[in-house]
């Protein structure tokens, strides 16, 4: 049900039998510009109309309900998502996306700061305590976010087949959670690199507080500038920011950094179909320079650099549960987020989380986990070692409670 800016009401859908128990989703257009903007700019119009307050969703529903409802029905009807109309406009969008994915050093740092250098407090409000800003691994869909993120780290570590004392490079180390986890369980040396200054500052603070700064080091550095030799390399949520034009260099450089009998692990968002392009709204507001790769791109580009792919896993719905929890925690802390930024930022963040969730719940997005080697004797014969090690790690850890949620109760 849509109420236009002039008060006229339009009803769509099959009627009561098509509603949920809360009734129809009621959309209110607060500006006469809203419908024209949405129609004229299909890739960014709806998100901007919501951000700017031109469009509201009336209670008891919210923007997440609307986004999931629209995409669920689009999937049922076999429709494609809203996109630029006409071959010329579509070609222009694809060209702009390709240009945007060229991430030279200065641009890569600027993009990283745009995405990850936001106020520390923002991430504390919606992430788990370890600040894992990637998919949680839901062995049980009713698990807490904290448990899912702990299980994710166990799943990753098990695949890397790390031995005590090894040297590990963590490219795109985020807030240092994986690096700290690997050091805790394997007493290995870890170098984490990233391009967001506040992330690296936070990482160094937590390593110092834990008394492991001599073995877990973090540097504000482009991965292209890393030198040395490592037994293991991990990249979690990194390839989405590399840019397809730079895939050859990424695989060539990491091949130089890894020892002959080493293992490289990669975890990234991915698309189940052929290569595509990043939508305009995400490029503009959330991940400038970002691109979600197809499996074919990850495999063919790595093969050309001499890598062998030894293991591939597609994580289908895990991120949708993660994003749902991030959304709920964001809503829980609306007032503080608005105070940190403003109402427009808060609405932008909600729209981003809801849109990302629908991509993994109703769309074609997954998470890819790949294990690369240069020598296929680098890992055991069967995948049993992954399951056994993951179980051992899970038995040794207890997830922390989320203190912010407890304080809100």
C-alpha positions, 0 to 999 in steps of 0.5 A, spaced: 500 500 500 503 506 497 500 513 500 503 518 495 505 525 497 498 528 495 495 523 500 492 518 494 492 511 496 494 506 491 493 498 493 497 493 490 498 485 491 493 479 491 489 482 497 489 479 505 491 472 503 498 475 500 499 479 507 503 477 513 500 477 520 502 484 521 498 486 515 500 490 508 506 493 508 505 501 508 509 505 504 509 513 504 512 518 499 513 524 503 515 528 497 513 529 490 520 528 487 520 521 490 517 517 485 520 521 479 527 520 482 526 512 484 523 511 476 529 515 473 535 512 477 532 505 478 539 503 481 540 508 487 533 512 487 529 508 492 535 508 497 536 515 496 529 517 497 529 513 503 536 516 506 533 523 504 526 522 508 522 522 501 520 515 503 518 512 509 515 505 511 510 505 516 510 501 523 509 495 524 514 494 518 520 497 516 525 498 510 528 491 511 521 488 511 520 492 504 526 490 501 526 483 503 518 483 500 520 486 494 526 481 492 522 475 495 517 476 490 521 478 484 525 471 485 518 468 485 516 472 478 523 471 475 524 478 475 531 481 474 533 487 480 531 494 478 537 496 473 538 502 468 534 501 462 536 501 455 542 498 452 546 505 452 545 506 460 546 499 462 553 499 458 555 506 461 553 503 468 558 497 466 563 501 464 563 506 470 563 500 475 569 497 471 573 504 472 571 504 479 574 497 480 581 500 478 584 501 485 591 504 485 595 505 491 592 512 493 585 510 491 585 504 495 587 507 501 582 513 500 577 507 499 579 503 505 578 509 509 571 511 506 569 504 508 573 502 515 575 509 518 568 511 521 567 512 528 570 506 532 563 506 536 559 505 530 562 498 529 562 497 537 554 498 536 553 493 531 558 488 530 560 482 535 565 484 541 571 481 536 569 486 531 568 481 525 566 485 519 565 479 515 560 473 515 559 469 521 559 461 520 552 459 523 552 451 524 546 453 528 541 458 525 539 460 532 546 461 534 548 468 537 552 472 533 558 471 537 558 464 537 557 464 529 563 469 529 567 464 533 565 458 529 567 462 523 574 463 525 575 456 527 573 454 520 578 458 517 584 456 522 582 449 520 583 450 513 589 453 513 593 447 517 597 451 521 603 449 525 606 452 531 611 457 530 609 458 523 609 465 520 602 468 517 600 474 513 593 476 514 592 481 508 586 486 510 586 484 517 580 488 519 580 489 527 585 484 528 581 478 530 583 473 526 590 474 527 589 474 535 585 468 534 591 464 530 596 467 535 592 464 541 591 457 538 598 456 534 603 461 538 604 463 531 607 470 528 602 474 525 603 480 520 596 484 519 596 489 514 590 494 512 589 501 509 585 504 514 589 508 520 584 507 525 583 499 524 591 499 525 591 503 531 586 499 534 589 492 532 596 495 535 592 497 542 589 490 542 595 486 541 599 490 546 593 490 551 594 482 550 601 482 551 603 479 544 605 485 540 612 482 539 608 476 535 602 479 532 604 485 529 600 490 524 602 495 519 598 500 515 601 498 509 598 496 502 599 488 500 603 490 494 608 493 499 609 487 503 616 483 503 618 477 506 616 469 506 610 466 509 608 459 511 601 461 511 597 467 508 590 469 509 585 474 506 578 475 509 574 480 506 579 483 502 578 480 495 572 484 494 576 491 495 582 489 490 579 490 483 579 485 478 584 489 474 589 488 479 587 480 480 593 478 476 598 482 481 595 480 487 596 472 485 603 474 483 605 478 489 602 473 494 605 467 490 612 470 491 610 471 498 608 464 500 613 459 501 613 453 496 610 448 501 605 454 504 598 455 504 593 461 502 586 461 504 581 466 501 574 468 504 570 473 500 563 475 498 562 472 491 556 471 486 554 464 483 553 466 476 558 469 471 562 476 472 558 482 473 558 489 476 557 492 482 551 496 483 551 504 483 548 505 490 553 500 493 559 503 489 557 510 491 555 510 498 558 504 501 564 500 498 567 505 493 572 501 488 569 494 491 567 488 486 564 481 488 567 476 484 565 470 480 568 463 482 571 463 475 575 470 476 578 467 482 580 460 479 582 463 472 586 469 475 590 464 480 591 459 475 595 464 471 600 465 477 601 458 478 596 457 484 593 450 485 586 450 488 585 445 493 578 446 496 572 450 494 566 451 499 560 456 497 557 459 503 550 460 501 545 463 507 550 464 513 551 472 511 544 473 511 543 471 518 549 475 520 546 481 516 540 480 520 543 481 526 547 487 524 541 490 522 537 489 529 543 491 533 543 497 529 536 499 530 537 497 537 542 503 538 538 508 533 539 514 538 546 513 539 548 512 531 544 518 530 548 522 535 554 520 532 552 522 525 545 524 523 539 521 521 541 520 514 547 516 515 542 512 520 537 511 514 543 509 509 546 504 514 539 500 515 538 500 507 545 498 506 544 492 511 537 490 508 540 490 501 546 486 503 541 481 506 536 480 501 542 479 496 544 473 500 537 471 502 533 471 496 539 473 491 545 470 488 550 472 493 554 467 497 561 467 500 567 463 497 572 460 501 578 457 497 584 454 499 590 455 494 597 452 494 603 452 490 605 444 491 599 440 492 603 436 497 602 442 502 595 439 505 593 432 507 590 427 503 583 428 505 578 434 508 578 430 515 583 434 518 579 440 517 573 437 520 577 434 526 581 441 527 575 445 527 572 441 532 578 441 537 578 449 536 570 449 538 571 445 544 577 450 546 573 456 546 567 459 549 564 465 546 564 472 549 557 475 551 555 481 548 555 486 553 552 492 550 546 487 549 546 486 556 546 493 558 540 494 553 536 489 557 
